[in-house]
Amino acid sequence: MSSCVLVVSCASVPQSCFDVRGTRENPPPVYPAASRILGQQGKTTLRVFVTSYGYPEVIEVHTSSGYGNLDQSAMDTMRKWCFSPVRTDGKPVDSWVLIPIVFRMEPRSSSPESP
């Protein structure tokens, strides 16, 4: 089996909907070890209810990656995120957002060996 670099990325979502930068750094999802060993990759899209305080209150799988481990990792991570909520007339409001999270493995780039 070739060695791989694991890449977990959160696809871009229009910032007019919400802002995931918030007041603290949001952690990336963990690539589950079992999924890595099995070569599982995919995109999980989560439907998240963000409160006016910027916290995810309800998290649902909108579209599954096809792998329960990846979907669960995405949901577990989302519980730790903080958002800058949507504003209406300058006031923060509750809102639903869709957040795609992509799990993929990329081959490790080769580098010249040191002498």
C-alpha positions as CSV (number, residue, x, y, z in Angstrom):
1,M,0.0,0.0,0.0
2,S,1.4,3.4,-0.9
3,S,1.8,6.1,1.7
4,C,-0.8,8.9,1.6
5,V,-1.2,12.3,2.9
6,L,-4.7,12.7,4.4
7,V,-6.6,15.8,3.3
8,V,-9.7,16.9,5.0
9,S,-11.2,20.1,3.7
10,C,-14.3,22.1,4.3
11,A,-15.5,23.2,0.9
12,S,-16.2,26.9,0.5
13,V,-19.7,28.1,1.3
14,P,-21.0,31.6,0.4
15,Q,-20.0,34.0,3.2
16,S,-23.2,35.9,2.7
17,C,-24.9,32.9,4.4
18,F,-22.7,32.8,7.5
19,D,-19.2,33.1,8.7
20,V,-17.3,30.1,10.2
21,R,-14.4,32.2,11.3
22,G,-16.1,33.2,14.5
23,T,-14.2,34.1,17.6
24,R,-12.0,31.0,17.7
25,E,-10.4,28.7,15.3
26,N,-12.6,25.9,14.2
27,P,-10.9,22.5,14.3
28,P,-10.8,20.4,11.1
29,P,-12.5,17.0,11.1
30,V,-10.5,14.0,12.1
31,Y,-10.0,11.4,9.3
32,P,-11.0,8.2,11.0
33,A,-8.2,5.5,11.1
34,A,-10.5,2.8,9.9
35,S,-11.7,4.9,7.0
36,R,-8.0,5.7,6.1
37,I,-7.0,2.0,6.1
38,L,-10.0,1.1,4.0
39,G,-9.4,4.0,1.6
40,Q,-12.8,5.5,2.2
41,Q,-13.3,9.0,0.8
42,G,-16.3,11.2,0.2
43,K,-18.2,14.4,0.9
44,T,-20.6,14.8,3.8
45,T,-22.9,17.7,3.6
46,L,-24.3,18.7,7.0
47,R,-27.4,20.8,7.7
48,V,-26.7,22.9,10.7
49,F,-29.0,25.1,12.8
50,V,-26.8,28.0,14.0
51,T,-28.2,30.0,16.9
52,S,-28.1,33.8,17.1
53,Y,-25.2,33.2,19.5
54,G,-23.2,31.4,16.8
55,Y,-23.4,27.9,18.2
56,P,-24.6,24.8,16.3
57,E,-27.7,23.6,18.0
58,V,-29.0,20.9,15.5
59,I,-26.7,19.0,13.2
60,E,-28.1,16.6,10.6
61,V,-26.5,14.7,7.7
62,H,-28.1,16.3,4.6
63,T,-26.0,14.2,2.1
64,S,-24.0,11.2,3.3
65,S,-20.5,10.5,2.1
66,G,-21.6,6.8,1.9
67,Y,-19.5,6.0,5.0
68,G,-20.8,6.2,8.5
69,N,-17.3,6.8,10.0
70,L,-16.8,9.9,7.8
71,D,-20.3,11.3,8.4
72,Q,-19.9,10.8,12.2
73,S,-16.5,12.5,12.2
74,A,-18.0,15.5,10.3
75,M,-20.8,15.7,12.9
76,D,-18.5,15.4,15.9
77,T,-16.4,18.2,14.6
78,M,-19.3,20.5,13.8
79,R,-20.3,20.3,17.5
80,K,-17.1,22.1,18.3
81,W,-17.4,24.9,15.7
82,C,-18.4,28.5,16.4
83,F,-20.0,30.8,13.8
84,S,-20.6,34.4,13.3
85,P,-24.4,34.3,12.9
86,V,-26.5,35.7,10.1
87,R,-27.7,39.2,10.8
88,T,-31.0,40.8,9.9
89,D,-31.3,44.5,10.4
90,G,-28.0,44.4,12.2
91,K,-29.2,41.8,14.7
92,P,-28.0,38.2,14.9
93,V,-30.6,35.7,14.1
94,D,-31.0,31.9,14.1
95,S,-30.5,30.2,10.7
96,W,-30.0,26.9,8.9
97,V,-26.9,26.4,6.8
98,L,-25.5,23.6,4.6
99,I,-21.8,22.8,5.2
100,P,-20.0,20.4,2.9
101,I,-17.0,18.6,4.3
102,V,-14.7,16.7,1.9
103,F,-12.6,13.7,3.0
104,R,-10.0,12.7,0.5
105,M,-6.5,11.1,0.5
106,E,-3.8,12.4,-1.8
107,P,-0.5,10.7,-2.6
108,R,2.4,12.0,-0.6
109,S,4.6,14.3,-2.7
110,S,8.1,12.9,-3.2
111,S,11.0,15.0,-2.1
112,P,14.7,14.5,-2.9
113,E,16.5,12.5,-0.3
114,S,19.1,14.3,1.8
115,P,22.7,13.2,1.2
